[in-house]
């Protein structure tokens, strides 16, 4: 009974942390169903069943193979050289052991490297912490550990799984968009054969209608995806602040704060357009620093 309660608590916590993801995913399903049911071939019940099966298969593929796919896309490689192993493994293992003591069910994780001088790190799937060469060369050991623990927190909180599920939803809308484009382009091509003197006027009207309909669908889906990006980016920003808090609780707040100060210094400008601000995936660096400073000050006063 206690195990069931813990499992329900974890599921409930995941839903509350990623409510915007789940609501948007449900919306994607509704849009996909609307597009799918337009074929009028099957009953509504079968439309829903087929779409649910397709979604379930896609989610399973994303959760089983998504990590490998994203590692390949992002150019992630193992820690290979002796120098890299002697430096990164001890730092990573110390941080991972600390997190594992607090969260015994934390999955096995390994550090990886991305060969770019951009200063960044990311968590992928359930087992991968990828650090760029730029971050390794720029941060001190304490700062790098703060960054690593921040990324471990994303896996611990289920943020990476929610991201994979969201990308499945995006993928479905994209597939439908491509399908409808192909469908209408095919019809447009077929009506080109009707351009003789008797049918030229009729075919021109039909082709114009299909063109306008295709543009309406494209515009509608573009607007929906844009709104979705705004909503989901807000969820992602909250997850970033939550991961910073976890790093602080584990005793690496000072290192993470110093790393963020360095990132702020190296960033040329935080000025963005309104659209960029609405869809940015990270909170302002100054906001993250301020949160950590409040937590550190409170800890010192206690």
C-alpha positions in Angstrom: 0.0 0.0 0.0 2.8 2.3 0.9 4.5 1.7 -2.5 1.3 2.5 -4.3 1.0 5.8 -2.3 4.6 6.7 -3.2 4.0 5.9 -6.8 0.8 8.0 -6.9 2.7 10.8 -5.2 5.5 10.7 -7.8 2.9 10.7 -10.6 1.0 13.6 -9.0 4.2 15.6 -8.5 5.2 15.0 -12.1 1.8 16.2 -13.4 1.9 19.3 -11.2 5.4 20.2 -12.2 4.6 19.7 -15.9 0.9 20.7 -16.1 1.5 23.0 -19.0 3.2 20.2 -20.9 0.4 17.8 -20.3 -2.4 20.3 -21.1 -0.6 21.2 -24.4 -0.1 17.6 -25.2 -3.8 17.0 -24.7 -4.5 19.9 -27.0 -2.1 18.5 -29.7 -4.1 15.2 -29.4 -7.4 17.1 -30.0 -6.0 18.9 -33.0 -4.6 15.7 -34.4 -8.0 14.0 -33.9 -9.7 16.8 -35.7 -7.4 16.5 -38.7 -7.5 12.7 -38.6 -11.3 12.4 -38.4 -11.7 14.5 -41.5 -11.2 11.4 -43.7 -14.8 10.4 -42.9 -13.8 6.7 -43.6 -14.0 5.3 -40.1 -16.3 5.9 -37.2 -15.3 8.5 -34.5 -14.7 5.6 -32.0 -12.2 4.0 -34.4 -10.6 7.3 -35.1 -9.9 7.8 -31.4 -8.6 4.3 -30.9 -6.2 4.4 -33.9 -4.9 7.8 -32.8 -4.4 6.7 -29.2 -2.5 3.6 -30.5 -0.3 5.9 -32.7 0.4 8.2 -29.8 1.2 5.3 -27.5 3.7 3.9 -30.0 5.3 7.3 -30.6 5.7 7.9 -26.9 7.2 4.5 -26.4 9.6 5.1 -29.2 10.5 8.5 -27.8 11.1 7.2 -24.3 13.0 4.1 -25.5 15.1 5.6 -28.3 14.7 9.3 -27.9 17.8 9.7 -25.7 20.0 8.0 -28.3 18.5 10.1 -31.1 19.1 13.4 -29.2 22.6 12.4 -28.3 23.4 11.8 -32.0 21.7 15.0 -33.1 23.6 17.1 -30.5 27.0 15.5 -31.2 27.4 13.9 -27.8 30.4 11.7 -27.3 31.8 9.7 -24.4 34.5 11.0 -22.1 37.5 9.4 -23.8 40.9 10.8 -23.2 42.9 10.1 -20.0 43.0 13.8 -19.2 39.2 14.1 -19.6 38.6 11.0 -17.5 40.9 12.1 -14.6 39.2 15.5 -14.4 35.5 14.9 -15.2 34.8 11.5 -13.6 35.8 12.4 -10.0 33.8 15.7 -10.1 30.8 13.9 -11.6 30.8 11.0 -9.2 31.0 13.2 -6.1 28.0 15.2 -7.2 26.1 12.1 -8.4 26.7 10.2 -5.1 25.4 13.2 -3.1 22.2 13.3 -5.2 21.9 9.5 -5.0 22.0 9.6 -1.2 19.0 11.9 -1.1 17.2 10.1 -4.0 18.1 6.4 -3.9 16.0 5.7 -7.0 17.9 8.1 -9.1 18.8 6.3 -12.4 22.4 5.6 -13.4 23.9 8.6 -15.2 27.1 9.2 -17.0 28.9 12.4 -18.1 29.4 13.0 -21.8 31.1 15.8 -23.8 30.0 18.0 -26.7 32.9 19.3 -28.7 32.0 22.9 -28.9 33.4 26.0 -27.2 29.9 27.2 -26.4 29.5 27.3 -22.6 26.6 25.0 -22.0 25.4 21.7 -20.4 22.2 19.7 -20.8 20.5 16.6 -19.5 19.2 14.1 -22.1 16.7 11.4 -21.4 17.3 9.5 -18.1 21.0 8.8 -18.1 23.0 11.5 -20.0 24.6 14.6 -18.6 26.3 16.3 -21.6 28.9 19.1 -20.9 30.5 21.2 -23.6 34.2 21.7 -24.0 33.6 25.4 -23.4 32.0 24.8 -20.0 34.8 22.4 -19.0 37.5 24.9 -19.9 35.7 27.9 -18.4 34.3 26.9 -15.1 36.2 26.0 -11.9 35.6 22.6 -10.3 33.1 24.0 -7.8 31.2 25.8 -10.6 31.2 22.8 -12.9 29.8 20.7 -10.1 27.0 23.2 -9.5 26.2 23.0 -13.2 26.2 19.2 -13.2 23.9 19.0 -10.2 21.5 21.4 -11.9 21.3 19.0 -14.9 20.9 16.0 -12.6 18.0 17.8 -11.1 16.3 17.9 -14.5 16.4 14.1 -14.8 15.4 13.7 -11.1 12.3 16.0 -11.6 11.3 14.2 -14.9 11.8 17.4 -17.0 13.6 15.5 -19.7 10.8 12.9 -20.0 8.2 15.7 -20.3 10.4 17.3 -23.0 10.4 14.0 -25.0 6.6 13.7 -24.7 6.2 17.3 -25.8 8.3 16.6 -28.9 6.1 13.7 -29.8 3.1 16.0 -29.8 5.0 18.5 -31.9 6.0 15.8 -34.2 2.4 14.7 -34.8 1.3 18.2 -35.7 4.2 18.6 -38.0 3.4 15.2 -39.7 -0.2 16.3 -40.2 0.9 19.7 -41.6 3.2 17.9 -44.1 0.4 15.4 -45.0 -2.1 18.2 -45.7 0.4 20.1 -47.7 1.2 17.0 -49.8 -2.5 16.2 -50.2 -3.4 19.7 -51.5 -0.3 19.9 -53.7 -1.2 16.6 -55.3 -4.7 17.8 -56.0 -3.3 21.1 -57.4 -1.1 19.0 -59.7 -4.0 16.8 -60.9 -6.1 19.9 -61.7 -3.3 21.2 -63.9 -4.3 18.6 -66.5 -7.7 20.2 -66.8 -6.3 23.5 -68.2 -8.0 23.2 -71.6 -10.4 25.8 -73.0 -13.5 24.0 -71.6 -12.4 23.5 -68.1 -9.7 26.2 -67.6 -12.0 28.5 -65.6 -13.3 25.7 -63.4 -9.9 24.2 -62.7 -8.5 27.7 -61.9 -11.2 28.2 -59.3 -10.6 24.8 -57.7 -6.8 25.3 -57.6 -7.3 28.8 -56.0 -9.6 27.3 -53.4 -7.1 24.5 -52.5 -4.3 27.1 -52.4 -6.2 29.3 -50.0 -7.3 26.4 -47.9 -3.7 25.1 -47.6 -2.5 28.6 -46.5 -5.3 28.8 -43.9 -4.3 25.4 -42.5 -0.6 26.4 -42.4 -1.3 29.7 -40.8 -3.6 28.2 -38.2 -1.1 25.5 -37.2 1.8 28.0 -37.2 -0.2 30.2 -34.8 -1.1 27.2 -32.6 2.5 26.1 -32.4 3.7 29.6 -31.6 1.2 29.9 -28.8 2.3 26.4 -27.6 5.9 27.5 -27.6 5.1 30.5 -25.4 3.1 28.3 -22.9 5.7 25.5 -22.8 8.7 27.9 -22.5 7.0 29.2 -19.3 7.0 25.7 -17.9 10.6 25.1 -18.9 11.7 28.4 -17.2 10.0 27.2 -14.0 11.8 23.9 -14.2 15.1 25.8 -14.5 14.5 27.7 -11.3 13.4 24.4 -9.6 16.6 22.7 -10.7 18.7 25.6 -9.3 16.9 25.2 -5.9 17.8 21.5 -5.9 21.4 22.3 -6.5 21.3 24.7 -3.6 19.7 22.1 -1.3 22.4 19.7 -2.2 25.1 22.2 -1.1 26.2 23.3 -4.5 24.4 26.7 -4.6 27.5 28.8 -4.2 29.3 27.1 -7.1 26.2 27.4 -9.3 25.8 31.0 -8.4 29.4 31.8 -9.4 29.0 29.9 -12.6 25.9 32.0 -13.4 27.7 35.2 -12.7 30.4 34.1 -15.1 27.8 33.2 -17.8 26.2 36.7 -17.2 29.6 38.4 -17.7 30.3 36.4 -20.9 26.8 37.1 -22.4 27.1 40.1 -24.6 23.5 41.3 -24.0 20.3 40.1 -22.4 18.2 42.4 -24.6 15.7 40.5 -26.6 12.7 41.2 -28.8 9.2 40.6 -27.3 8.9 37.3 -29.2 12.3 36.1 -28.0 11.4 36.9 -24.4 8.1 35.0 -24.6 9.7 31.9 -26.1 13.1 31.9 -24.3 13.8 28.6 -22.6 15.8 30.0 -19.6 14.9 32.6 -17.1 17.0 35.8 -17.0 20.4 34.9 -15.6 20.1 37.7 -13.1 16.8 36.2 -11.9 18.5 32.8 -11.3 21.4 34.5 -9.5 19.0 36.5 -7.3 17.1 33.3 -6.3 20.3 31.6 -5.3 21.5 34.6 -3.4 18.3 34.8 -1.4 18.5 31.1 -0.5 22.2 31.4 0.5 21.6 34.5 2.6 18.7 32.8 4.3 20.9 29.8 5.0 23.6 32.0 6.5 21.1 33.8 8.8 19.6 30.5 10.0 
